């Protein structure tokens, strides 16, 4: 099995995802790890802008990256970008290679935690929220979602841009505040549903920490389970 990573949205989040795949793999030597091929497709147009009708359609560039992963031998594919999952169905329709869905991975993790029927807080891009990527898919599994109010959502977007620009400390302050507000509003867990957000909240401690759930990490775990379902060839 070879995991294909359709990444580059953004580049730091792609590297973070690869690290999570490695850390979640039960390996005693190099050969126990999962083979990965990565397409860091940084030319993919902004996904949120496209959903909000303010930018170019990113699907053609994502399809090009998908084909490159296929030609490189990928046997399953992950997309470490939440907003890009708006096009998951169209991408999956163009390939026989299974593309794991980040929300399904999160729902599985929530179920394992005994969170069925609870309200999940959502820290995400405007595009992810507007497209209903989490709301619709989680509703089918018995969960409801709550998001920040308009001013809070604007702050979340500002924090995401700060992470992309390398100012993680400023983003941490903003996102910590917004996550706390969701918990105070009755959310049992808060999904850090933009791949930049876990980078900013990685060092969070205290009562908030166990309430945070990282969809990037749950996707990485799903990838490990999928790839290790087929025995790996050991090399001396």
C-alpha positions in Angstrom: 0.0 0.0 0.0 1.2 3.5 -0.8 -0.5 6.5 0.8 -0.9 9.5 -1.6 -1.1 12.9 0.0 -2.8 15.6 -2.0 -1.3 18.5 -0.2 0.1 22.0 -0.5 -3.1 23.5 1.0 -1.1 24.8 2.9 2.4 23.4 2.8 3.0 23.6 6.6 -0.2 21.7 7.2 0.9 19.0 4.7 4.2 18.5 6.6 2.2 18.4 9.9 -0.1 15.7 8.5 2.8 13.5 7.3 4.4 13.8 10.8 1.1 12.6 12.3 1.0 9.6 10.0 4.5 8.7 11.1 3.8 9.1 14.8 0.5 7.1 14.6 2.2 4.2 12.8 3.2 1.3 15.1 6.7 0.8 13.8 9.9 -0.7 15.2 12.1 0.0 12.2 12.1 2.0 8.9 10.5 -0.8 7.0 7.4 -0.8 9.3 6.4 2.7 8.2 3.9 3.4 5.4 5.2 4.4 2.0 4.0 7.9 1.0 4.0 9.9 -2.1 3.2 13.6 -1.8 2.0 16.2 -4.3 2.4 19.6 -2.6 0.0 21.3 -5.0 0.6 24.9 -3.9 -0.8 26.2 -7.2 -4.3 25.1 -6.2 -6.4 28.3 -6.0 -7.9 29.4 -2.7 -10.7 27.0 -1.7 -12.6 29.4 0.5 -12.5 32.2 -2.1 -14.0 29.7 -4.7 -16.8 28.6 -2.3 -17.7 32.3 -1.6 -17.7 33.0 -5.4 -14.6 35.3 -5.1 -12.0 33.1 -6.8 -11.1 30.6 -9.4 -12.3 27.0 -9.4 -9.6 24.8 -7.7 -11.0 21.5 -9.0 -8.9 21.4 -12.2 -5.7 21.9 -10.3 -6.7 19.3 -7.7 -7.6 16.8 -10.4 -4.1 17.3 -12.0 -2.5 16.6 -8.6 -4.8 13.6 -8.2 -3.6 12.1 -11.5 0.0 12.7 -10.6 -0.6 10.7 -7.4 -2.2 7.9 -9.4 0.7 7.8 -11.8 3.1 7.6 -8.8 1.4 4.4 -7.5 -0.9 5.7 -4.7 -3.3 3.1 -3.5 -5.3 5.4 -1.2 -5.3 9.1 -0.9 -5.7 11.7 1.8 -6.3 15.4 1.5 -4.9 17.4 4.5 -7.1 20.4 3.8 -10.6 20.6 5.3 -12.1 23.1 2.8 -10.9 21.1 -0.1 -13.3 18.3 0.9 -16.0 20.4 -0.6 -14.8 18.8 -3.9 -14.3 15.3 -2.4 -17.2 13.8 -4.3 -16.1 15.2 -7.6 -12.5 14.0 -7.0 -13.6 10.5 -6.0 -15.8 10.2 -9.1 -12.7 10.7 -11.2 -10.6 7.9 -9.7 -10.9 4.3 -8.5 -8.3 5.0 -5.8 -10.2 5.5 -2.5 -10.0 9.1 -1.0 -10.4 9.0 2.7 -12.8 11.7 4.0 -11.6 13.8 6.9 -15.1 14.2 8.5 -15.7 10.5 8.5 -12.4 10.0 10.3 -13.5 12.6 12.9 -16.9 11.1 13.3 -15.3 7.7 14.0 -13.1 9.2 16.6 -16.1 11.0 18.3 -18.0 7.7 18.4 -15.0 6.0 19.9 -15.0 8.7 22.6 -18.7 8.1 23.4 -19.7 11.5 22.1 -22.8 10.4 20.1 -25.6 12.9 20.0 -23.5 15.8 21.4 -22.8 19.2 19.9 -19.4 19.7 18.3 -17.8 23.1 18.1 -16.3 24.0 14.8 -13.3 26.2 14.2 -13.0 26.4 10.4 -12.6 28.6 7.4 -15.5 30.6 6.1 -15.5 28.2 3.1 -15.8 25.1 5.2 -18.6 26.6 7.3 -20.5 28.0 4.2 -20.2 24.7 2.3 -21.5 22.7 5.3 -18.8 20.2 5.0 -18.9 19.2 8.6 -22.5 20.1 9.5 -24.1 17.8 6.9 -21.8 14.8 7.2 -21.8 14.9 11.1 -25.6 15.2 11.1 -25.8 11.9 9.3 -23.9 10.4 12.2 -26.0 11.9 14.9 -24.0 15.0 15.8 -24.9 18.7 15.7 -22.4 21.6 15.1 -22.0 25.0 16.6 -19.8 27.8 15.2 -18.6 31.1 16.5 -20.8 34.2 15.9 -20.0 36.5 13.0 -17.3 38.5 14.8 -15.8 35.3 16.2 -15.7 33.7 12.8 -13.9 36.8 11.4 -11.3 36.3 14.2 -10.9 32.7 13.3 -10.2 33.6 9.7 -7.7 36.2 10.9 -5.9 33.6 13.0 -5.7 31.2 10.0 -4.1 33.9 7.9 -1.7 34.6 10.7 -0.6 30.9 10.8 -0.1 30.9 7.0 2.0 34.0 7.4 4.1 32.5 10.2 2.8 34.4 13.1 1.7 31.4 15.2 1.8 33.1 18.6 -0.8 35.8 17.7 -3.0 33.1 16.1 -2.8 31.0 19.3 -4.3 33.8 21.4 -7.2 34.3 19.1 -8.0 30.6 18.6 -7.7 29.8 22.3 -10.3 32.5 23.1 -12.7 31.2 20.4 -12.4 27.6 21.4 -13.1 28.5 25.0 -16.2 30.4 23.9 -17.5 27.3 22.1 -17.0 25.1 25.2 -18.7 27.7 27.4 -21.6 27.6 24.9 -22.1 23.9 25.5 -19.9 22.1 23.0 -18.6 18.8 24.2 -15.6 18.8 21.8 -14.1 21.4 19.5 -13.0 20.3 16.1 -9.9 22.2 14.9 -11.3 21.9 11.4 -8.7 23.9 9.4 -5.3 22.3 9.1 -3.6 25.5 10.2 -5.5 25.6 13.6 -3.8 22.5 15.3 -0.4 24.2 14.5 -1.5 27.2 16.6 -3.2 25.2 19.4 -0.5 22.5 19.7 0.8 23.8 23.1 -2.6 24.4 24.7 -2.8 23.0 28.3 -5.4 22.9 31.0 -9.1 22.1 30.8 -9.3 23.1 27.1 -6.8 20.5 25.9 -9.0 17.4 26.3 -11.9 19.2 24.5 -9.9 19.8 21.4 -10.1 17.2 18.6 -7.7 17.4 15.6 -9.3 16.1 12.3 -5.9 16.1 10.7 -4.8 13.6 13.4 -7.9 11.5 13.1 -7.4 11.4 9.3 -3.8 10.3 9.8 -5.0 7.5 12.1 -7.6 6.4 9.5 -4.8 6.3 6.8 -2.7 4.2 9.0 -5.5 1.7 9.6 -6.3 1.6 5.9 -2.7 1.1 4.8 -1.9 -1.5 7.5 -4.9 -3.6 6.6 -2.7 -5.0 3.9 0.5 -6.7 5.2 3.6 -4.6 4.6 6.7 -6.1 2.9 9.6 -6.3 5.3 13.1 -5.5 4.0 16.2 -6.5 5.9 
